[in-house]
Amino acid sequence: MTVVTRFPPSPTGFMHVGNARTAIFNWLYARATGGKFVVRIEDTDRKRHSEEAVAAIMDGLEWLGLDYDGEVISQFSRLDRHTEVAMEMIEKGQAYYCYCTPEELEEMREKAKAEGAKTFYDRRWRDADPSTVPEDVKPVVRIKAPLEGSITIEDKVQGSVTVANDQIDDFIILRSDGTPTYMLSVVVDDHDMGVTHVLRGDDHLNNTFRQKVIFDAMGWDVPVFGHLPLIHGPDGGKFSKRHGAQSVQEYREMGYLPEALFNYLLRLGWSHGDEEIIPRDKALQWFNLDHIGKAAARFDFAKLENLNAHYIKDMEADKLIELATPFFKDRHDITLDALAVERIKQGVDELKSRSKTLLQFADEAAFYAKSLPFAYDEKAQNQIDGSKDALAALLTKFEAQDVLTADSVQGICKDVAGELADGKLGKVAMPLRAALTGTTVSPSVFHAAEILGKDETCARIQAALS
C-alpha cells in the first residue's frame, strides 16, 4: 500500500501555525514512507472564500519546503461528484430525503433539550411513505446512521475511541439548495484522492465517527486516523492573538527561518528521545506516528527564538545575507551593494552571535552598509556631542596609521582614554561607536573599525565632528 496523506485547509484567512504543524506531520509521514502528500483547498464556503488566503497557504507551504504531489484540488470544483455520491446513497437505501420545516426542527430541538436527549432529529422521514411528501418544501438529504451498537476508531494518536450509535443522528449530507455538506465532501474527496492516512487536529475527532458512517455506507476503505493534540498558548489557554503571532507569514516577517519554524513545530507534539535540534534530513529518518503525544502542546516563544538563533549561527554567510536582504530594505531603506556584503561577511560571526532573527541580524549589520551622510539616533548624538575632543584625537591618530586593525584601534582608544578620560576606555569607545554606526549598540567597535578600514572610519569620524 502506498501511503497518501493530505493537507486540506479552508481558504478563509492566514495559515495558522496549527495548520502548518498539521501539514508538516502529513508531509513527513508521506515522505518518510515513500508515499504521496496531496493538497486540497476546502473552498465550498464561497461567502468566506478568499483568493488571497489561498495564495497565503500556498506561499506558506513553499516557504516551509513542503512540496506536494499532483495538482492542488479545489473542493468546490467537485460539487457534482459529491452530489452524485449522495444520489447513489439514496438509490442504495443508505440515505433519504427529509422534508422537515425549520419550525418542526426547532420543536424537535426543544423537546430533545427538555428530555436531555443526545440527538434531536426524530428520523420521521427515514421510512416515510413517499405519498406523504409535501410539495412546498425543498428536502435535504440525510444519511441513515446505524441505530444500534457503536462505532470504534483505532486512532494512531488517541488510541481506541468508541462512540455509541445513539449519539449519532441522521445528519444532513445534502442541503435543500443541493449543495453538499462538509461531512460528505471530505469523505468523497478523501476516497477519490486515495487518502490512506488522515492526520488532523483532535477538534475533528467527533467528525470522524460521522464520516466513518459515510465510508461504511459506500463500502469504501476507511483511512487510518490520527488526531493531533491542539497547540495552546504559554498559559495553557487556546492559542490566540493575545499570546502573540499566530500565522506562518507573521513569523516570516519577524525574521524567523523556515528551518527553525519547521523544527519547532515538529517538536511541538512529537519527540525523538531528548533531541531538540532536528534538521529536515533527520526528521525524515526518524518521523513516525508512534511518538506523537496525546497532550496539548504549549507554544514557547523563547524556545522558538533560541532555535532560530541556532539555525542562524549554522547558516552559510552568503545564504544568511541573502535571506536578510529584504529586512535591510524594509527597516533601513538600504540596498546592499558588493562592498556592504563584503563588510558584513567579514563581521558575520559576531553578527550571528548577536542575532536571534533575521530582523535582528539586519539591525546589527546595517551600519556596515550605510553611506555618508547618515543619521544618528538620540543617544548616539549625545555621545558625539559630549566627546568631540576624544573623537578629534582619535581621528588624528587613525590618520597617522597605515592600516587599522582591531588591536591597533583598541590600543589607540586606550591611549586617548589615558590622555582625556582618566583612563576610562568606555568614554572613548562609546563615542567612536556612535560615530561609526549611528547608534550606541553594535558589535565590537574595534573590529568594526578594522572592517570599515582606515578611510571609511576616518570619514565617519570627520562627519560626526562636522
NUMIMAR-939460 format. One record per residue: residue in three letters; x negated, y, z of N, C-alpha, C in turn. Coordinates in steps of 0.001 Angstrom, whole numbers, plus 500000, padded with zeros to 6 digits. Last residue first. Layout:
REM NUMIMAR-939460
ALAXYZXYZXYZ...
//
This chain:
REM NUMIMAR-939460
SER468367567099512194468922568216511408470355568515511805LEU467876564839513611467344566100514136467943567303513421ALA469036562982511859469620563186513179469154564508513790ALA467302563179509706468708563554509517469389563802510856GLN464966562187510899464986563575510408466434564059510222ILE465783559545511315465471560393512476465526561856512061ARG466108558755508658467272558745509543467018559591510798ALA463480558973507699464543559768507080465768559849507989CYS462169557048509254461828558469509403462912559375508819THR463445554752508232463513555076509659463228556562509881GLU462726554836505537464139554959505911464285555329507377ASP459878554591505758460507555719505056461954555916505494LYS459436552143507263458959553457507701459735554604507057GLY462246549870507620460998550346507034460676551773507447LEU464340548331508468464647549529507682463402550067506987ILE462865546444509939463621546023508754463950547218507864GLU461798548043512009460906547284511129461619546911509836ALA464167548937513193463275549910512556462301549218511613ALA465128546498514200465895547232513187465009548232512446HIS463275545895516159463360545029514984464092545744513846PHE463965547986517875462585547858517393462537546998516124VAL466578547569518519466272548753517719464849548687517168SER468330544601518391467082545225518832466705546388517921PRO471724545452517338470635544519517634469393545296518075SER473736547925519096473169547315517893472205546217518300VAL475345550793520131475323549331520286474805548724518990THR475734553368519633474871553068520778474807551570521057THR475455554521516191476188554003517339475204553805518496GLY473856555183514128475080555971514265475935555526515429THR471393553982513718472610553190513475473888554015513496LEU469272555752514196469144554753513130470468554091512760ALA470133557356516316469711557976515058469696556973513908ALA470669555475518311471743556355517825471383556951516472ARG468113554405518698469205553549518198470323554404517615LEU466889556664519739466410556101518477467479555208517860PRO468296556969522150468495557971521071467966557490519723MET467306554488523342468732554738523093468965555832522052ALA464523554707523604465087553693522711466548553977522383VAL464261556712525505463726556917524154464375555954523158LYS465393555856527764465659557247527412465083557619526049GLY464371553289528081465738553466527594466044554874527145LEU461890553630529267461976553260527847463364553518527272LYS460601555866531321461866555142531165462121554872529677GLY458397557435531809458175556019531560459435555203531356ASP459366560036531936458941559384533176458797557873533012ALA459657560968529336460830560423530040460451559648531294LEU457407561842527915458572562732528024459704562239528923GLU455298559964528034454992561386527878456181562279528252GLY456460557490528265455493557908529275455223559401529236ALA457974557536525949458670557482527241457742557921528359VAL455945557435524072456779558635524148457533558687525474ASP455005554819524623454118555977524743454928557262524907LYS457264553288524049456730553293525413455823554492525628CYS457456553783521309458553554208522194458087554260523648ILE455124552530520454455258553978520303456362554514521215GLY455795549843521033454647550490521667454732552005521600GLN457979549443519345458167549358520782457022550051521534VAL456667549720516900457762550636517256457981550628518767SER454921547553516993454375548913516951455439549940517325ASP456722545390517073455779545614518178455251547040518186ALA458070545651514650458829545696515906457900546003517075THR456229547918512549456598546565512970457362546693514278LEU455758550066509834456346549875511162456628548398511388VAL452724551169508284453979550408508275454492550334509706ASP451011553351508911451078552817507549452392552054507346GLN452018556182510884451778554746510723451776554367509240ALA452792558775511068451345558534511050450988557055510843GLU455482558669511342454956559144510060453451558894509941PHE455700557947514031456068556969512995455467557364511641LYS454917560329515301454091559129515461454418558083514386THR456988562072514511455582562397514248454709561148514295LEU459247560730515504459109560982514071457644561257513713LEU458849560797518269458860559508517568458607559720516076ALA459122563561518672457841562917518966457744561563518263ALA461796563872517984460776564589517209459402563958517425LEU463011562328519966463149561924518559462084562601517697ALA462337563834522230461865562451522115461930561994520654ASP463673566251521671462221566240521837461655564836521647LYS466372565456521586465723565948520374464195565911520486SER468274564370523332466934563773523234466198564239521981GLY470900565129523357470158565235524607468722564764524525ASP471825564595520807471788565989521270470926566154522516ILE471731561776520791470860562572519903470699563999520430GLN473695561126522668472322560660522855471346561504522031ASN475924562290521452475471562790522754474033562369523035GLN476149560689519190475859562119519032475344562719520335ALA476830558255520388475560558379519668475169559843519507LYS479356558864521383478285558502522316476915558644521652GLU480767559410518974480612560437520013479451560128520961ASP479001558191516036480129558213516962479796559148518128TYR477924559901513143477562559311514426478812559294515305ALA477893559357509552478436559934510784477902559197512011PHE475219559869507186476329559108507757476710559701509107PRO473878561006504011474142561209505438475270560297505925LEU472274557780503899472364559137504436473114560066503482SER473992554677504037473088555585503337473321556991503879LYS474186551417505543474548552833505456473525553610504634ALA473437548851505957473953549170504627474317550644504467TYR472734548624508570471708548289507573472129548749506175PHE475097549139509901474093550207509855472981549918508843ALA476585546734509803476942547851508923475834548895508808ALA476267544620511510475306544754510401475506546008509575GLU478344544761513339476968544763513837475965545077512725ASP480576544620511645480382545780512508478928545890512963ALA480199542100510496480176543296509643479945544549510471PHE480460540525512807479223540484512021479102541735511153GLN483103541027513526482016541480514401480689541509513650LEU484300539772511322484555541184511579483454541756512465LEU483580537160511646483030537894510500483217539394510672THR482906536583515149483786536606513976483071537327512842LYS480924536693516950481835535556517077482820535490515917SER477591537757517045478869537787516323479676536518516543ARG475020537688517882475868538732518472477296538703517925SER473737535824516401473818535578517843474747536569518538LYS473779537021513858474580535823514128474799535640515622LEU471865539035514245473261539388513968474189538219514253GLU469576537503514518470055538270515664471510538694515469ASP469517536429511899469541535548513079470055536291514306VAL469419538601510079470625537780510192470660536924511451GLY467647540490509222468088540558510618469191539584510961GLN467269539830506586466101539866507458466506539867508938LYS469852540143505607469269538798505653468050538754506584ILE470072542907505710470928542088506569470358540682506704ARG468222543632503701468025544044505098468829543166506057GLU469462542482501464468123542051501863467841542426503316VAL471853543929501361471900542479501561470545541971502052ALA470831546488500815471566546239502057471598544747502376LEU469728546059498271468867546454499380469537546173500720ALA471979545432496720470921544431496899470026544762498083ASP474904546718498470474013546616497317472890545638497649LEU478227546586499579476858546112499769476083546109498456THR480124549270500234479915548249499216478451547821499283ILE482029550366502920480673550120502426480708549014501385ASP484071551067504662484043551626503301482638551512502697HIS484358549759506995483332550789506949483221551484505592ARG486463547943506763486248548612508045485290549803507954ASP486493547040504093487741547408504767487499548253506008LYS483757546534503481484545547470502684485752547974503470PHE483016544662505383482223545882505242483036546951504517PHE484879542694504812485008543417506074484146544694506070PRO484055541559502388485299542344502430485455543158503711THR481556540232503286481559541413502408482874542198502444ALA481551537859504632481740539074505424481892540321504564LEU481015535988502692482317535938503358482606537221504130GLU478369536781502030479430536770501015480818536807501658ILE477063536324504420477166537704503923478271537805502867LEU477293533511504515477848534344505577478052535776505095LYS475856532728502258477291532424502347477960533313503396ASP473278533658502938473939534129501714475446533908501791ALA472697532222505353472808533679505327473586534187504112GLU474610529348506298473547529950505497473796531446505353MET475795528828509653476037529109508233474813529722507555ASP475591528507512345475092527421511495475151527741510000LYS476851530753513380475431530545513660474815529514512720ILE479487530285512581478759531437512050477260531221512215TYR480076528072514151480033527912512696479337529089512018HIS479955529260516718479081528129516372478953527989514858ALA481990531130516575480618531602516739479626530499516371ASN484166529406516496483867530232515319482429530745515374LEU484058528450519072483868527513517966483509528272516689ASN484667530754520456483359530124520652483040529146519530GLU487299531153519538486268532161519290484866531567519422LEU488574528887520521488524529119519077487410530110518744LYS488277529354523258487662528168522642487535528340521133ALA489812531675523555488371531716523852487657530529523215PHE492406530827522992491751531765522083490239531806522308ASP493985527934523054492977528622523856492156529525522929PHE497114526537523207496208527297522349495278528123523232ARG497743523332524422497736524769524705496686525467523845ALA499909520700523312498572521284523421498685522788523657ALA502049518322524857501891519575524114500499520149524366ALA501182514821524762501496516062525476501280517279524590LYS500271512739523244501717512933523348502081514282523953GLY497500512882520879498091512917522213499590513160522185ILE496130510659518650496959511863518752497648511822520113HIS494710508361518194494204509285519202494911510634519196ASP495847506904516150495853506329517496495455507330518565LEU495589507773513613496805508178514323496801507749515775ASN492315509104512841493349508065512808494540508554513619PHE489165510269511724490586510534511988491437509279511872TRP486445509814511135486970509433512444488485509487512568GLN485787510685508572485339509364509022486131508892510232LEU486856513219508497487333512241507520486913510818507901ALA485333514432510489486783514292510672487345513239509724LYS482839514509509284483048513626510437484536513394510684ASP483341516398507310482922515056506902483103514056508042ARG484066518709508820485045518017507971484628516598507603PRO482797518644512215482838519134510830483713518232509973ILE483517519140515287483822518061514343483902518646512941ILE482700519730518428482306520189517096482488519034516125GLU483557518021520446484254519286520230483951519848518849GLU483832514746521672483353515607520585484215516863520471ASP484435512830523472484232514180524000483765515155522931GLY486604510933521482485713510973522627485646512386523179HIS488310512695519608487374511612519310486310511643520406SER491766513732519486490421513711520062489624512535519524TRP494405516083519078493717514860518632492306514891519176GLY495323518481519991496275517373519963495678516068519486LEU493293520235518605494465520650519365495535519554519270ARG491360519502516865491169519100518264492364519460519138LEU492379520725514561492230519268514613492140518797516055LEU492116523395515214493461522835515122493434521312515133TYR489262523577515127490008523858516353491405523229516320ASN488606522896512481488061522122513589488906522318514849PHE489999524985511130490255523566510823489823522701512006LEU488700527196512189490127527016512462490536525571512191ALA486079526734511197486323526817512630487795526580512965GLU486413526755508434485830525573509075486142525552510568PRO487368529334507963488276528198507780487745526935508449LEU486481531758510466486103530914509337487088529766509187TYR487905534940511233487636533544511587487337532749510321GLY488601537601510848487231537175510630486901535782511104MET491130538452510881490341538786512060488906538264511958GLU492174537350508599491931538795508603491131539246509810ARG492461534709509490491559535007508381491182536479508390TYR494411535064511365493081534621511807492045534868510718GLU496535535828509698496044536744510727494637536353511189GLN496926533542508132496472534776507496495902535756508518VAL497968531746509978496650531487509402496083532767508804SER499674533370512720499579532859511362498137532639510934GLN499610534414515277500279533138515058500001532533513688ALA497909536296517787498089535953516374498668534557516203GLY499650536272520981498629536722520040498939536260518640HIS501713535900522747500431535273523055499307535780522160ARG503880537112521648503343537709522877502004537104523270LYS504590535499519516503849536727519242503225537317520503SER504135532134520859504886533214520227504003534450520054PHE504573528911521932503602529807521298504341530876520503LYS506301528429524945506328528313523494505413529356522865GLY503968528209527750505239528513527101505151528352525602GLY501449527900528737502303526714528703503659526956528077ASP499791530022528487500554529930529740501487528724529780PRO498760529828525902497872529564527038498603529405528364GLY501512528231524094500609529326524394499729528986525590HIS501619525020522416502099526020523361501072527137523510ILE502553523029519762501487523878520291502116524938521195LEU504106519759520152504069521148519712502875521884520326PRO503017516507519098503412517456520149503256518884519661LEU504304514864516198503196515530516872503714516455517964HIS505447511792515376505906513126515760504902513777516692GLY505388509739512742504535510168513840504890511592514196PHE506758506953510982506892508292511555505872508519512667VAL506698505381507905506152505362509254506204506794509786PRO509812505327506005508404505679506239507990505419507688VAL511793502614504975511692503732505914510217504059506144ASP512974501784501774511957501590502803511873502841503674TRP516555501800501243515198502253500943514253501931502099GLY519286501478501307518441500287501180517000500621500851MET520929503546501823520473503409500442519609502172500232ALA521242503229504545522432503182503688522049502982502225ASP518625503621505454519250502290505566520452502161504633PHE518289506373504926517382505371504349518047503997504332ILE520387507350506570520445507524505119519534506521504423VAL519441506646509106520767506179508676520886506272507155LYS517098508096509234516999506642509086518345506041508655GLN518118510607509698517514510333508401517350508835508163ARG518929510323512324519939510567511295519375510253509902PHE516421509978513497517427508929513631518533509095512595THR515102512395512913514610511136512349515659510035512412ASN516091514493514360516492514365512960516149512995512391ASN514722514185516755516153513887516709516654513731515284LEU512126515059515953512371513660516342513852513304516274HIS511305517581515390512082516892514348512491515473514763ASP509690518380517371511009519011517345511891518408516265ASP507248517255516921508222516427517642509570517120517818GLY506140517839513524506337518240514904507416517437515601ARG504916514994511578505516516315511733505715516611513218LEU504280512693509176503692513276510383504203514696510501VAL505287509989507610505810511318507901505233511771509242HIS504168507885505091503948508324506462504421509774506619THR504930507475502476504838506300503360504705506684504824VAL506661508762499760506037509068501046506091507843501958GLY507560508807497125506794507653497598506110507872498932MET509234510662496211507815511013496161506927509892496708ASP511693509520496756511290509668495357509803509994495210HIS511694509645499614511770508365498885511222508508497473ASP511544512388500076510504511509500629510497510166499897ASP513921513194498765512606513628498275511489512741498806VAL515875511961500341515785511661498907514404512024498377VAL515339513151502864515240511702502677515071511351501198VAL515784515879502346514491515399502839514319513910502582SER518489515967501555517423516371500636516069515816501056LEU519917515135503877519946514352502642518753514684501757MET519255517157505746519076515734506061519000514888504793TYR520011519575504529518597519282504769518377517786504966THR522712518916502205522151519386503467520681518989503568PRO523575520032498864523157519012499835522627519647501112THR526499521725497706525052521735497957524689520693499025GLY529233521875497374528496520912496557526996520885496798ASP530633523335499117530287524000497861529434523112496962SER530792521679501297532005521847500495531735522575499184ARG527718519698501359528638520742501824529821520887500874LEU526718516497502138527013517393501014528045518409501493ILE526375515320504546525246515238503622525451516114502382ILE527278515561507954527506516020506580526233515858505755PHE527543512665510104527085514010509766527257514297508273ASP529181511099512146529189511011510680528828512391510130ASP526868511178514952528176511305514315528058511061512808ILE525262509462517411525092509948516035526456509997515359GLN525660508291519773525171509665519832525006510275518436ASP526269505723519339527402506578519700526966508039519882ASN523846504466518904524564504982517734525773505834518092ALA521178505401521049522427504664520839523204505298519691VAL517790505390520261518978506214520451520204505360520163THR514401504877521233515711504306520855516833505288521170VAL511047504618520411512102505527520867513438505007520341SER507784503649521048509116503166520680510184504070521283GLY505551506464520492505849505091520878507243504686520426GLN504754508918519615505625508884520784505911507476521284VAL503119508178517403502627509068518462503439508889519737LYS504415506468515752502973506277515903502368507175516978ASP507495505011516712506752506222516383505267506049516681GLU509770503184515756508448502856516301507498503984515893ILE513038503807516599511925504286515776510626503900516475THR516181502285516589514863502384517225513831502845516195ILE519574502689517232518507502860516240517194503031516994SER522253500475518240521302501572518438520299501610517297GLY525737499595518466524312499291518524523472500529518722GLU528233500986516226527790500232517394526276500042517354LEU528634502457513953529491502722515112529009502031516377PRO526496504147511645526885502917512350527621503252513645ALA527990506692509556526967506277510510527423504999511210LYS528684507458506562529259506525507522528149506017508437ILE528366510944505872527845509590505835528595508727506838ARG530548513174504140529922512703505370529425511266505192VAL531025515951502165530746514517502143530004514163503423VAL533865518166502292532435517893502446532262516392502285PRO536436519426500065535864518494501035534351518597501148LYS538537522140500070537355521578499412536635520674500407VAL541988522078500172540761522034500987539628521425500172ASP544438521843498921543892523191499092542612523231499936GLU545439519304498841544992519887497583544240521199497775PRO544596516586501062545218517892500796544636518515499535VAL545205513126500831544226514190500595544929515518500317THR546683510894501120546933511977502083546000513168501883SER545856508957499448547083509667499063547376510831500000PRO543697507703500626543442508744499610544684509544499242ASP543762507184504053544468506857502816544236507980501801ALA540551507050505733541885507613505481542446507156504139ASP538260506388507043539005505312506370540422505764506037ARG537310508958507741536386507866507414537078506754506636TRP538716511068508646538779510822507206537907509638506781ARG538241511150511394539616510917510934539717510638509433ARG536028511353513097535981510424511953537360510167511329ASP535820513304515018536579512088515353536716511095514198TYR533002515060516130533841514728514975534511513371515190PHE531334515274518401532665515881518418533553515424517266THR529365513357520768529606513907519431531032514435519396LYS529516512908523479528199513144522889528291513658521462ALA531959514491525638531585513519524612530247513908523976GLY533234515870527647531816515545527812531322514516526812GLU535754516786527339535617515384527738534163514971527977ALA535329519378526498536105519147527722535910517729528250LYS533968518898524109533316519629525191534007519377526522ALA535906517649522602534700516898522955533973517565524120LYS537726519789522368538146518544523015536923517741523483GLU536173521640520929536681521987522259537063520738523034ARG535748520185518574534620520628519401535080520924520828MET538332519884517571537550518698517946536386519079518868GLU538945522553517031539731521815518026538973520589518516GLU537118522997514984536978523734516234537762523059517354LEU538156521347513002536827521051513545536614521762514877GLU540539522685512470540564521322513005539225520952513644GLU539563525060511435540375525077512658540417523689513302PRO538278524284509081537490524861510177538250524855511506THR539719521096508119539645522545508056538762523055509198CYS538582518082506605538932518837507809538777520336507575TYR538114516194504661538905517371504309539300518207505521CYS535446514330503462536143514779504675536812516110504371TYR534559511465501618534982512857501617535732513157502917TYR531791509314502602533194509586502258533458511091502276ALA529468506534502337529791507929502628531219508187502160GLN529251503973501603528384504390502705528618505859503090GLY530449502941499384531201502897500628530371503294501837LYS529226503289497023528845502093497781529619501950499087GLU530203505770496278530576504589495495530281503292496252ILE528852507361498154530322507272498184530784506009497456MET526262507012497293526626506517498624528143506418498780GLU526374508308494851526090506871494881526485506269496227MET526728510914495705527797510258494962527617508730494957ALA524218511323496886525432511421497701526598510720497010VAL522591511107494631522473510107495691523709510132496586GLU523399513408493237523548512084492625523501510987493684THR522493515412494916523940515213494739524231513826494154HIS519749515136494527520317514939495867521815514661495787ARG519595515756491792519207514416492249519784514136493639ASP520343518433491855521166517473491109520863516037491550LEU518257519612493323519602519538493898520485518528493169ARG515637520093492712516079518698492730517501518530493279SER514838522643493035514936522176491649515498520755491565PHE514556522848495775515718523464495144515929522934493729GLN512072521775496257513254521009496647514508521545495964SER509417521690494126510433522589494672511669521762494998ILE506162520392494512507575520113494219508464521162494884VAL503136520828492899503946521225494050505421521078493672GLU501749517957491240502322519295491229503061519565492537GLY498933516015492544500102516271491710500564517713491784ASP497669516425495835497774515601494627499053515936493869TYR495665519073497287496823518181497232496864517474495884ASP493257520301499661493694520059498291494821519034498293LEU492537522370501933493440521219501894493973521050500476GLY491003524550502733490367523468501985491208522214501903LEU492045526776503844491665525711504770491010524521504068TRP492659528143501504491647528690502409491145527622503386GLU494727526554500455493464526687499722492347527156500649LEU496693526926502404496187525580502117494828525648501420GLY497071529711502158496602529128503410496026527738503215ASP498099529897499586496814530544499881496216529971501161MET500504528598499966499521528018499060498134528598499297ILE501685530408501786501494528998502135500410528372501268ALA501786532759500297501011532729501547500712531295501970ALA503526532021498239502145532379497917501263532310499155VAL505840531668499758505281530538499004503806530804498707ALA506192534288500634505920533241501613505330532007500933GLU506779535526498240505573535942498968505189534891499998GLU509201534386497662508056534006496826506745534428497477SER511431533220499996510535534330499671509367533809498846HIS514724532477501162513572532136500323512755533369499981ARG517024532906502443515807533192503217514543532934502394LYS518866532201500555519017533506501190517739533902501933ARG518305529586499818517907530667498898518039532055499523ASP517309526880501033517963528043501650517557529289500868THR515627525178499662517062525129499335517835526288499961ASP512870524747499736513386526074499406514863526071499053GLU510308523346500679511711523109501019512461524438500949ILE507864522267498626508407523503499187509898523301499429ARG505498519805499145506877520067498710507359521343499394VAL502580518093498326503172519316498873504547519526498272VAL500735515159499297501592515899498378502231517082499100PHE498039513135499251498619514212500045499418515090499089LYS497283509659499155497662510898498485498300511860499477GLY494438507712500355495797507897499870496021509228499179GLY492197506930501717492177506828500263493542507015499634THR492314507480504340492773506150503943492740505948502431ALA491490510092504531490726509080505275491092507667504854ARG493475511444503082492114511359502547491299510271503233ALA495714511077504802495740510656503393494330510471502857TYR494791512207507168495190510801507148495222510264505721LEU494230514856506374493163513985506863493548512513506768TRP496789515792505682495703515768504694494622514787505119ASN498127515596508146498606514839506981497517514709505924PHE496572517352509702496718515948510097497165515088508908ILE496922519765508240495584519185508436495681517707508787ALA499675520212508478499081519996507154497721519328507276THR499818520624511236500545519515510632499965519183509256ARG498305522984511410497817521758512054498515520532511469ALA499995524716509990498647524441509484498091523161510112ASN502201524824511648502341524234510315500983523854509745GLY500934526149513765501520524822513974501727524092512663VAL500261528576512677499162527653512985499689526246513272HIS502413529431509909502148529343511344501023528344511604MET502409531339507301502009529973507598501550529904509047PHE505326533557507254503903533247507232503643531768507519GLY508450532655505685507578533563506414506129533129506297THR509859530810504260510640531885504878509768532881505633PRO509676528195502802509076529487502414509857530670502956SER508914525402504750510003526255504268509428527634503975PRO506640522715503819507009523951504517508232524634503917PRO505754519715503872506947520334503286507379521633503971PHE503377517536503029503482518794503765504627519570503143ARG502927513952503305503448515166502665503418516346503623THR501171510970502266501694511903503271502165513164502566VAL500838507721501392501248509018500839501816509852501992VAL498717504948500954499289505920501887499632507203501148THR499431502158499099498735503440499070499447504405500001MET499157498799500000500000500000500000499121501252500000
//
